Amino acid sequence: MHHQLQQETLITSSAVKHRHGAELWRGTWVIFTKHMHKFLHNGQEVGGTLAAPILLAATFGLGMERLVTTEAIAGLNYLSFIAPGIIAFTALSGAINAGMPLLEEKIKGVMKEYMVAPIPRLSILLAATASGLVKTVTQSILIVLVTLLFGARLAASPGSALGAALVLTAFVVTMVGFANAMALRSRSIGGYHTILFLLNLPLLFFSSALYPLDAMPVWMRVVAVVNPTTYAVEGMRRWLFGGDALDPLLCLAVLVATAVLSIWFSARTFQRAME
């Protein structure tokens, strides 16, 4: 009898876990599709995110092409050198926009409706993270194609392209997780954009996106070494365009660590916001 009760308890527990997982997936998918539908029908968000990187490639990249010698940047043409930085800039801009749906839903009271809906609360954060990841990675891939059209020279095998994709994904997860945490902490859209835009350009300029690490002053190199953007740029540069960059496996390891830390920070902030 006791053994039978144990078996029934285990079966019941397994059924509850399965039902909870199904509800988590269903809730995440519903909110995810809502965010993506809004994104795809908002031309200003799509165009605005892509406009600045394209402008950077068309002006700064092409304008500096004849001023920078290939010997200074490991034999690459300048557009190939800064292409990973333009991709990283796209990811940074996309991550800022990725936190907006969460902030708008919090301000408009939609999040309270989610909380009383028959879905796990965690699905709110998972949907925001997943939609931000998909949107930002898609935009970054489009920018890769744009840089190739402008003259960047790809030097990647299928294996190195996969490595670059992993680097980009880890970097995007890092920035989207941080953006979601800031969205949950912000009380207004203006405050959110002020915080994130103040970080956006310093993260780009205090990295190796536009100039090599060994050309930086010592103090600037120290800042670049603790900047996750540097590892995203160096990893993609080495795996996609060749040249003398940091070990891409080191870059990937650092970005995976920052992604885990960012997701933890986002989850912790979300937990406190739900209390």
C-alpha positions in Angstrom: 0.0 0.0 0.0 2.8 2.4 1.0 4.7 1.6 -2.3 1.5 2.2 -4.3 1.0 5.6 -2.6 4.6 6.6 -3.4 4.0 5.6 -7.1 0.8 7.7 -7.3 2.6 10.6 -5.7 5.4 10.5 -8.2 3.0 10.2 -11.1 1.0 13.2 -9.8 4.2 15.2 -9.3 5.3 14.4 -12.8 1.9 15.4 -14.3 2.0 18.7 -12.4 5.5 19.5 -13.7 4.5 18.6 -17.2 1.4 20.8 -17.0 3.5 23.7 -15.5 6.0 23.4 -18.4 3.2 23.4 -21.0 1.7 26.5 -19.4 5.1 28.2 -19.3 5.6 27.4 -23.0 2.1 28.5 -24.0 2.3 31.8 -22.1 5.8 32.6 -23.4 4.7 31.8 -27.0 1.6 34.0 -26.8 3.5 37.1 -25.4 6.4 36.4 -27.8 4.1 36.5 -30.9 2.5 39.6 -29.6 5.8 41.4 -29.3 6.9 40.2 -32.7 3.7 41.2 -34.4 4.1 44.7 -33.0 7.7 44.9 -34.1 6.9 43.7 -37.7 4.2 46.3 -38.0 6.3 49.1 -36.7 8.4 50.4 -39.6 9.9 53.2 -37.5 11.4 50.7 -35.0 12.8 48.5 -37.8 14.1 51.3 -39.9 15.4 53.4 -37.0 17.5 50.6 -35.7 19.1 49.8 -39.1 19.5 53.4 -40.2 22.4 54.4 -37.9 24.6 51.3 -38.6 24.0 51.7 -42.4 25.0 55.4 -42.1 28.1 54.5 -40.1 29.1 52.0 -42.8 28.4 54.3 -45.7 30.1 57.4 -44.3 32.7 56.5 -41.7 33.7 53.2 -43.2 34.0 54.4 -46.8 35.4 57.8 -45.8 38.2 56.4 -43.7 39.1 53.7 -46.3 41.9 55.6 -47.9 43.3 57.1 -44.7 44.0 53.9 -42.8 46.7 51.7 -44.1 46.1 47.9 -44.2 49.3 47.3 -42.3 47.9 49.1 -39.2 44.8 46.8 -39.2 46.4 43.4 -39.8 46.0 43.5 -43.6 42.2 44.1 -43.7 40.6 46.9 -45.6 39.0 49.4 -43.2 35.4 48.5 -43.8 36.2 44.8 -43.1 37.9 46.0 -39.9 35.0 48.0 -38.6 32.2 45.7 -39.9 32.2 43.7 -36.6 31.9 47.0 -34.8 29.0 48.1 -36.9 27.3 44.7 -36.2 27.9 45.2 -32.5 26.5 48.7 -32.7 23.4 47.2 -34.3 23.1 44.7 -31.5 23.4 47.5 -28.9 20.7 49.6 -30.6 18.5 46.6 -31.0 18.9 45.7 -27.3 17.7 49.1 -26.3 14.6 48.7 -28.3 14.2 45.2 -27.0 13.4 46.5 -23.5 10.7 48.9 -24.7 7.8 46.4 -24.9 8.4 45.3 -21.3 8.6 48.9 -20.1 5.5 50.0 -22.1 3.5 47.0 -20.7 4.6 47.9 -17.2 3.6 51.6 -17.6 0.3 50.8 -19.3 -0.7 48.2 -16.7 -0.6 45.3 -19.2 1.8 43.4 -17.0 -0.7 43.4 -14.2 -3.1 41.6 -16.6 -0.4 39.1 -17.3 0.0 38.5 -13.6 -3.6 37.5 -13.1 -3.7 35.4 -16.3 -3.4 31.6 -16.0 0.2 31.6 -17.1 3.5 31.4 -15.0 4.9 34.8 -14.4 8.3 33.7 -15.7 6.8 33.5 -19.2 6.6 37.3 -19.2 10.4 37.6 -18.9 11.1 34.7 -21.2 9.0 36.2 -23.9 10.6 39.6 -23.6 14.1 38.0 -23.8 13.3 35.7 -26.7 11.6 38.4 -28.8 14.5 40.8 -28.1 17.0 38.1 -29.1 15.2 37.2 -32.4 14.7 40.9 -33.4 18.3 41.9 -32.6 20.0 38.9 -34.2 17.9 39.3 -37.3 18.8 43.0 -37.6 22.5 42.2 -37.0 22.5 39.6 -39.8 21.0 42.1 -42.2 23.8 44.5 -41.3 26.4 41.8 -42.1 24.9 41.7 -45.6 25.0 45.5 -45.9 28.7 45.7 -44.9 29.4 43.1 -47.6 27.6 45.2 -50.2 29.7 48.2 -49.2 32.9 46.3 -49.7 33.7 44.3 -46.5 35.6 41.1 -47.5 34.3 38.0 -45.8 36.9 35.3 -44.9 34.9 32.7 -43.1 34.4 28.9 -43.3 31.1 27.3 -42.2 32.7 26.5 -38.8 34.0 30.0 -38.2 30.6 31.5 -39.3 29.0 29.3 -36.7 31.5 30.5 -34.1 30.7 34.1 -35.0 27.0 33.4 -34.7 27.5 32.1 -31.2 29.6 35.2 -30.3 26.9 37.4 -31.6 24.1 35.5 -29.8 25.9 35.6 -26.5 26.5 39.3 -26.8 22.9 40.0 -27.8 21.7 37.9 -24.8 24.0 40.0 -22.6 22.6 43.3 -23.8 19.0 42.2 -24.0 19.1 40.9 -20.5 20.6 44.1 -19.2 18.0 46.2 -21.2 15.1 44.2 -19.7 16.5 44.7 -16.2 16.7 48.5 -16.8 13.2 48.5 -18.3 11.9 46.8 -15.1 13.7 49.4 -12.9 12.7 52.5 -14.9 9.7 54.5 -14.2 9.4 56.3 -17.5 10.3 55.8 -21.1 12.5 59.0 -21.0 14.5 57.8 -18.0 15.0 54.4 -19.7 16.3 55.8 -22.9 18.5 58.3 -21.1 20.3 55.5 -19.1 20.7 53.2 -22.1 21.7 55.8 -24.7 24.3 57.2 -22.3 25.8 53.7 -22.3 25.4 52.9 -26.0 28.1 55.1 -27.5 30.7 54.6 -24.7 30.3 50.9 -25.1 31.1 51.3 -28.8 33.9 53.8 -28.7 35.6 52.3 -25.6 36.1 49.0 -27.5 38.1 47.8 -30.5 35.2 48.5 -32.9 36.8 51.4 -34.7 40.5 51.1 -33.9 42.8 48.2 -32.8 43.6 47.5 -29.2 47.3 48.0 -29.5 46.7 51.5 -30.9 44.8 52.7 -27.8 46.4 54.6 -24.9 46.9 52.4 -21.9 44.0 53.8 -19.9 41.6 53.3 -22.8 42.9 49.7 -23.4 42.1 48.9 -19.7 38.5 50.1 -20.2 38.2 48.2 -23.5 39.4 45.0 -21.8 36.5 45.0 -19.3 34.0 46.1 -22.0 32.0 43.1 -23.4 31.6 44.9 -26.7 35.4 44.4 -27.3 35.0 40.6 -27.1 32.0 40.6 -29.4 33.9 42.7 -32.0 37.2 40.7 -31.7 35.5 37.4 -31.9 33.4 38.3 -35.0 36.4 40.0 -36.6 38.6 36.9 -36.2 35.9 34.4 -37.3 34.3 36.4 -40.1 37.0 38.6 -41.6 40.3 37.2 -40.4 43.1 39.4 -39.2 45.0 39.5 -35.9 42.5 39.6 -33.1 42.0 38.1 -29.7 41.5 34.4 -29.4 37.9 33.9 -30.5 37.4 31.1 -28.0 38.4 33.4 -25.2 35.9 36.0 -26.6 33.1 33.4 -26.7 33.9 32.2 -23.1 33.8 35.8 -21.8 30.5 36.6 -23.5 28.9 33.4 -22.3 29.9 34.4 -18.8 28.5 37.9 -19.2 25.3 36.5 -20.8 24.7 34.3 -17.7 25.4 37.2 -15.4 23.0 39.4 -17.4 20.2 36.9 -17.4 20.7 36.4 -13.6 20.5 40.2 -13.1 17.4 40.4 -15.3 15.7 37.5 -13.5 16.6 38.9 -10.1 15.2 42.3 -11.1 12.0 40.7 -12.5 11.5 38.8 -9.2 11.7 41.9 -7.2 9.4 43.8 -9.5 6.8 41.0 -9.1 6.8 41.2 -5.3 
